[in-house]
Amino acid sequence: MNRWIKISLPLALTGALISGCTTMDAFTGENQISGTSKGAIAGGLLGAVIGAATAPKEDRAKRALIGAGIGGVAGGGVGFYMDNQEKKLREELVGTGVQVSRTEEGRIDLIMPGNITFDVSSSAVQASFKPTLASVAKVLAEYEDTLVTISGHTDSSGSDDFNQLLSEQRATAVADIILQSGIVVERVAAIGYGENQPIADNSTANGRAENRRVEISLDAIEAE
């Protein structure tokens, strides 16, 4: 079963949430999200990213260009931009267990196995994995002309409804951490696929372990 949850949050409200929860850094003079407000902000903004991955990438890119003030990458420079981003991600993620791959279309995929991200049947990100997500967010902050799509997946154990909900919760748990790092909400989408997109054989323990995963897909936002 494949169930989508769509919750929209007006951009004006998004801006109000952010502007109302920032503080001035005395050393840099820059506005930053206050530590005590991060959880509340992410909780409010998650409604804007759940199910947003069902929208066409062109629409999401346009929203990011307008809503986040992103300039985008000139068409001829997309390949170079993504090459550099891939290189930086590989450097940051050495030894973490995260797989970095590149598709024929030029998209960058980060595959995060369930055994290093979540406990069985849990949607709470393991404390040991949070520094890895922080490394990913660091690169995403540097390469701001990038759409971020977070997808949750489960094995076939359990009911369809349970797996669908768990996959959504895991995707949004990762999105929560990404948002708290300061990545603008217009760039981020989260979605759950339940057990519907296996990458291995669910009849074996090793296969089920591979299927329990979260993936982050990165696409360049091209300038209009």
ChimeraX attribute file (.defattr): number of C-alpha atoms within 10 A of each C-alpha:
attribute: neighborCount
match mode: 1-to-1
recipient: residues
	/A:1	12
	/A:2	11
	/A:3	15
	/A:4	17
	/A:5	14
	/A:6	14
	/A:7	12
	/A:8	14
	/A:9	13
	/A:10	10
	/A:11	16
	/A:12	9
	/A:13	12
	/A:14	18
	/A:15	14
	/A:16	10
	/A:17	17
	/A:18	19
	/A:19	13
	/A:20	11
	/A:21	17
	/A:22	16
	/A:23	15
	/A:24	12
	/A:25	12
	/A:26	8
	/A:27	6
	/A:28	8
	/A:29	9
	/A:30	10
	/A:31	13
	/A:32	15
	/A:33	19
	/A:34	15
	/A:35	12
	/A:36	9
	/A:37	17
	/A:38	20
	/A:39	15
	/A:40	13
	/A:41	20
	/A:42	23
	/A:43	16
	/A:44	16
	/A:45	27
	/A:46	22
	/A:47	19
	/A:48	21
	/A:49	25
	/A:50	25
	/A:51	22
	/A:52	22
	/A:53	20
	/A:54	14
	/A:55	10
	/A:56	9
	/A:57	16
	/A:58	11
	/A:59	10
	/A:60	20
	/A:61	24
	/A:62	18
	/A:63	16
	/A:64	24
	/A:65	20
	/A:66	12
	/A:67	17
	/A:68	17
	/A:69	11
	/A:70	20
	/A:71	15
	/A:72	19
	/A:73	20
	/A:74	14
	/A:75	12
	/A:76	9
	/A:77	10
	/A:78	18
	/A:79	15
	/A:80	11
	/A:81	16
	/A:82	22
	/A:83	14
	/A:84	12
	/A:85	20
	/A:86	21
	/A:87	11
	/A:88	17
	/A:89	21
	/A:90	17
	/A:91	11
	/A:92	16
	/A:93	17
	/A:94	12
	/A:95	10
	/A:96	12
	/A:97	15
	/A:98	20
	/A:99	15
	/A:100	19
	/A:101	14
	/A:102	15
	/A:103	8
	/A:104	6
	/A:105	7
	/A:106	15
	/A:107	15
	/A:108	22
	/A:109	21
	/A:110	21
	/A:111	18
	/A:112	23
	/A:113	19
	/A:114	24
	/A:115	14
	/A:116	16
	/A:117	26
	/A:118	21
	/A:119	12
	/A:120	11
	/A:121	16
	/A:122	14
	/A:123	20
	/A:124	14
	/A:125	18
	/A:126	15
	/A:127	11
	/A:128	11
	/A:129	15
	/A:130	14
	/A:131	12
	/A:132	19
	/A:133	19
	/A:134	16
	/A:135	15
	/A:136	20
	/A:137	20
	/A:138	18
	/A:139	15
	/A:140	23
	/A:141	16
	/A:142	12
	/A:143	16
	/A:144	20
	/A:145	25
	/A:146	25
	/A:147	22
	/A:148	25
	/A:149	22
	/A:150	28
	/A:151	26
	/A:152	32
	/A:153	29
	/A:154	32
	/A:155	25
	/A:156	18
	/A:157	13
	/A:158	11
	/A:159	11
	/A:160	17
	/A:161	14
	/A:162	14
	/A:163	24
	/A:164	23
	/A:165	20
	/A:166	22
	/A:167	29
	/A:168	26
	/A:169	20
	/A:170	29
	/A:171	28
	/A:172	28
	/A:173	20
	/A:174	23
	/A:175	29
	/A:176	21
	/A:177	19
	/A:178	24
	/A:179	22
	/A:180	23
	/A:181	19
	/A:182	17
	/A:183	20
	/A:184	19
	/A:185	23
	/A:186	25
	/A:187	26
	/A:188	24
	/A:189	27
	/A:190	29
	/A:191	28
	/A:192	29
	/A:193	22
	/A:194	28
	/A:195	27
	/A:196	17
	/A:197	12
	/A:198	19
	/A:199	14
	/A:200	15
	/A:201	15
	/A:202	18
	/A:203	11
	/A:204	10
	/A:205	11
	/A:206	11
	/A:207	15
	/A:208	21
	/A:209	18
	/A:210	22
	/A:211	25
	/A:212	26
	/A:213	25
	/A:214	24
	/A:215	20
	/A:216	22
	/A:217	20
	/A:218	24
	/A:219	20
	/A:220	25
	/A:221	25
	/A:222	20
	/A:223	15
	/A:224	11
